[in-house]
Each structure stands twice: as structure tokens, then as C-alpha cells.
Amino acid sequence: MTTPSDFPTIILHADRTKAVLNHHPWVFSGAIKAVRGDPAPGGLVRVADDSGRFLAWGYWNAQSQIRVRLLSWDEGEALDDDFWRRRLARAIAARGEDNLIAAGGTPQAYRLVNAENDYLPGLVVDRYGDWLVLQALTLGIEARKSLLVGLLDELLHPAGIYERSDVDVREKEGLSPASGRLTGQEPPDLIEIDEFGRRFLVDVRLGHKTGFYLDQRYNRQLLGSLLRFDPQAQTRDVLNTFGYTGGFSVYALDGLARRVITVDSSAEAIDLARRNVALNGLHAADEDFVVGDVFQYLRLCRDSRRQFDIIVLDPPKFAQSARQVESAARGYKDINLLAFKLIKPGGMLLTFSCSGGVTADLFRKIVFGALVDAGREAQVIQTLGAGPDHPVALTFPEGEYLKGLLLRVV
């Protein structure tokens, strides 16, 4: 039987144990005083203080700045196959039909496993109908990918599991991008999903993230509700920037907006946005689907004195690391400043940041700065974030990557 003494031990500096004691799941290289034993890449390690007292279990990667991803703070817990089965089962059960994730109808597309926030660091699993899409973001998960795929197959019996581990963060783990079928059937070219009665075609092979922005599900519904309960909806013009495959656009058109313009730099995404609008029996003119740079488009609208009743700003991640936060802040300020200048008095702005390094407080300050420079006034109607299928562990504030504000501009 394997005992704790059989595992390599990572000794932390005396002043660097607090985060681990508070159950933060990351141990950075600078926190490590010594390594006892020879930990295997992706292998299990014991984390201890400088007196040798046990702190946590985790898995090791000498190539990453995050040397250890923590899994358990129970010294007596065996990190065997059944440990991974229990963790997966717990995450899946949390998305059961009897909880708030299913409010308004059982969703066909949602996040099943949200990495550190579901206490499975480095693992993301999304569901699209009968298919699962998996991201192995760390060496420890990569080393256990076959085990995890087998357990997901056993627990959920999907038609197939497809991998989309083609993300930049893997490079920081010493891993190459990976994608393709892992088990079961190949997914179709496009999977059709239903979201609160709206239908969308999703490309899980080549689409952004795992194919669709699942984290924006409730914010899309909110936009639809704003228009549905607006007696003047049929006079409203909506601008959906960084519109991808038209998620917000479908809800706006279904909410009876007069006109919805969708802008994205990807011709493929805009083509799928057209198809998603048509799939829902809705109509938008061909010129309302714009392939182009959002910053340039906003400036053209400003220069032509174009105005809108509602603008959605849902840009991609501007800051990939802490070093990029300053430049990201400039980008967020620029697009929000332009948007404030384009919104009619009494209009609405839904503005978002998905950059983990940009905190909610910093994002609000950026938007405030843009508002002041635009010479406008605005009220915060609602603070926005990801849906309940994207829980955030209270000990891991970095997990709250999606920040948003619904503003009324006066």
C-alpha cells in the first residue's frame, strides 16, 4: 500500500504557506523552498511546510510557473481512480435537472466541469447535446486524459468525446496543442442546440473556445428580456460587437428589435451568425452582418454620427497575462468610450471583460474613465457574470474571469 512518505515532497517557504492553508489551488515556483525526491512530470506530490507538516496533495510540473496544482487538503485521501470518479460525479451532479442551472428548461449546452472551480484544476468539459468537448489545460490532466475520458464515458454515456486542447495556455505547461476525437462518434460538422427556446448551430471542431460562448447564456437571455418587455422594442436599433456566431443578435431579434447589426472580424463566424438568425425564423438584412474590425467600425459610426439604442461589447480576452493588463485596459477604455458616444439618451450598454487579469474593480474603473471622457452619465442596472454552470470557488477569485455591466446611459 502506498503511503504519504512514498511521494516526493514539495517544501514551501515559511511565509508562503498561507495561500495553501486557505485552499488556493496554485503553488508558484517562488513559493518553493526545496524539492525532496524526484517528482515525475504531472505526477502526484505532497506539499508541506518547512517543518515537514502536510499541507496538501497536488500534481507537479517543473516547466510551469505554477509548479503544483492542488487537489486535496486531506492527508488521508487516496488520489486513485476513484478520487477522479468522485470529483467528476460531484461536478456532474451539480448540473442536475433539479437545480438552478436548469431553471427555465433543461439546457442542451452547458459547462459540466469548470477546472479549479470544480476542484479539478486544468480540466474543462462542456456538453453540446449528445457530445462532450474536453480541454486538458495542464500537464497533470494531460497525463490522466485517458482515465478521465473513460470515466466521463462511464458516467454520462455520450455519443462521443471530442478534444479542443488547442489553447495558448498549454504552451506554458510545456504541451503542444491537441484536438480531435477521443472516444465514440465523430461530432457532426455543426451540432444544433436549444438555448431557452432559441436554436444555434455550433462548430465544436473549429469554433472559439469549445464552440460557443456558454458563459454568456443568461446574459443573452437578459438582452432578450429587456427588449421583450420594452413597449418600444420595434423602434430599437441594436449593435452587437465581437458578435461571433450571433448569440446576442438572435435574442435581440427575437425580442422584436427593429434592427440588429452584428460585427465580427471572422467571415466564418458571421456566416454562421446569418444561419443562426435564419434557423430561428428571424430576419436581418445582409448588410447588417459586418465582417470587420470592431474598433474601426465603432469609429466609422462615431464619425457618421450613427447612434444605437443598445450596444453589446463582448470582446475576446485582451490580457493573456498580468504583463498585458495595462495594454488591455487601454483597449477596454477605447471601445467603451466609443460605445458611450454612440448610445442614444436612455439607451443601454452591455459591456464585458473576459480577461482574468482584469479584476471586476479594475474593469469598473476603466468603464468609469471611458464614461467621464465621453461626457456622459450612466447608471449600473445590473452586474453581470457567467451563469451557474460556471461556478467560482470562493478560495479561487481568479476563476471569476467574466465581468460585465448592464448600464443605462442618460
VENHU-V887363 format. One record per backbone hydrogen bond with DSSP energy under -1.0 kcal/mol. NH is the residue of the N-H (numbers start at 1). CO is the residue of the C=O. If there is no record, write none. Layout:
# VENHU-V887363
nh:NH co:CO
nh:NH co:CO
This chain:
# VENHU-V887363
nh:6 co:3
nh:7 co:4
nh:9 co:36
nh:10 co:46
nh:11 co:34
nh:12 co:48
nh:13 co:31
nh:16 co:13
nh:21 co:17
nh:22 co:18
nh:23 co:20
nh:24 co:19
nh:27 co:68
nh:29 co:65
nh:31 co:28
nh:32 co:29
nh:33 co:11
nh:34 co:11
nh:36 co:9
nh:42 co:60
nh:43 co:40
nh:45 co:58
nh:46 co:8
nh:47 co:56
nh:48 co:10
nh:49 co:53
nh:52 co:49
nh:55 co:47
nh:56 co:47
nh:57 co:72
nh:58 co:45
nh:59 co:69
nh:60 co:43
nh:61 co:67
nh:64 co:61
nh:67 co:27
nh:67 co:65
nh:68 co:27
nh:69 co:59
nh:70 co:25
nh:71 co:57
nh:72 co:57
nh:77 co:74
nh:80 co:78
nh:84 co:80
nh:85 co:81
nh:86 co:82
nh:87 co:83
nh:88 co:84
nh:89 co:85
nh:90 co:86
nh:91 co:87
nh:92 co:88
nh:93 co:89
nh:94 co:90
nh:95 co:92
nh:96 co:93
nh:99 co:96
nh:102 co:99
nh:103 co:100
nh:105 co:102
nh:108 co:194
nh:110 co:127
nh:112 co:125
nh:113 co:125
nh:115 co:123
nh:117 co:114
nh:118 co:115
nh:119 co:116
nh:120 co:115
nh:123 co:120
nh:124 co:135
nh:125 co:113
nh:126 co:133
nh:127 co:110
nh:128 co:131
nh:129 co:108
nh:131 co:128
nh:132 co:160
nh:133 co:126
nh:134 co:162
nh:135 co:124
nh:137 co:122
nh:142 co:138
nh:143 co:139
nh:145 co:142
nh:148 co:144
nh:149 co:145
nh:150 co:146
nh:151 co:147
nh:152 co:148
nh:153 co:149
nh:154 co:150
nh:155 co:151
nh:156 co:152
nh:157 co:153
nh:159 co:130
nh:161 co:183
nh:162 co:132
nh:163 co:180
nh:164 co:134
nh:165 co:178
nh:170 co:167
nh:171 co:168
nh:173 co:170
nh:174 co:171
nh:175 co:170
nh:178 co:165
nh:180 co:163
nh:182 co:161
nh:183 co:161
nh:185 co:159
nh:191 co:202
nh:193 co:200
nh:195 co:198
nh:198 co:195
nh:200 co:193
nh:202 co:191
nh:207 co:203
nh:211 co:208
nh:214 co:212
nh:216 co:213
nh:217 co:214
nh:220 co:216
nh:221 co:217
nh:222 co:218
nh:223 co:219
nh:224 co:220
nh:225 co:221
nh:226 co:222
nh:227 co:223
nh:228 co:224
nh:229 co:225
nh:230 co:227
nh:233 co:230
nh:235 co:232
nh:236 co:233
nh:238 co:259
nh:239 co:310
nh:240 co:261
nh:241 co:312
nh:243 co:263
nh:246 co:243
nh:250 co:246
nh:251 co:247
nh:252 co:248
nh:253 co:249
nh:254 co:250
nh:255 co:251
nh:256 co:253
nh:257 co:252
nh:258 co:236
nh:259 co:236
nh:261 co:238
nh:262 co:288
nh:263 co:240
nh:264 co:290
nh:270 co:266
nh:271 co:267
nh:272 co:268
nh:273 co:269
nh:274 co:270
nh:275 co:271
nh:276 co:272
nh:277 co:273
nh:278 co:274
nh:279 co:275
nh:280 co:276
nh:281 co:278
nh:282 co:277
nh:288 co:285
nh:289 co:286
nh:290 co:262
nh:292 co:264
nh:297 co:293
nh:298 co:294
nh:299 co:295
nh:300 co:296
nh:301 co:297
nh:302 co:298
nh:303 co:299
nh:304 co:300
nh:305 co:302
nh:306 co:301
nh:308 co:342
nh:309 co:237
nh:310 co:237
nh:311 co:348
nh:312 co:239
nh:313 co:350
nh:324 co:321
nh:325 co:322
nh:328 co:324
nh:329 co:325
nh:330 co:326
nh:331 co:327
nh:332 co:328
nh:333 co:329
nh:334 co:330
nh:335 co:331
nh:336 co:332
nh:337 co:333
nh:338 co:334
nh:339 co:335
nh:340 co:336
nh:341 co:337
nh:342 co:339
nh:344 co:308
nh:346 co:409
nh:347 co:344
nh:348 co:309
nh:349 co:407
nh:350 co:311
nh:351 co:405
nh:352 co:313
nh:353 co:403
nh:358 co:355
nh:363 co:359
nh:364 co:360
nh:365 co:361
nh:366 co:362
nh:367 co:363
nh:368 co:364
nh:369 co:365
nh:370 co:366
nh:371 co:367
nh:372 co:368
nh:373 co:369
nh:374 co:370
nh:376 co:371
nh:379 co:408
nh:381 co:406
nh:382 co:406
nh:384 co:404
nh:390 co:387
nh:396 co:393
nh:399 co:396
nh:400 co:397
nh:401 co:399
nh:403 co:353
nh:404 co:384
nh:405 co:351
nh:406 co:382
nh:407 co:349
nh:408 co:379
nh:409 co:347
nh:410 co:377
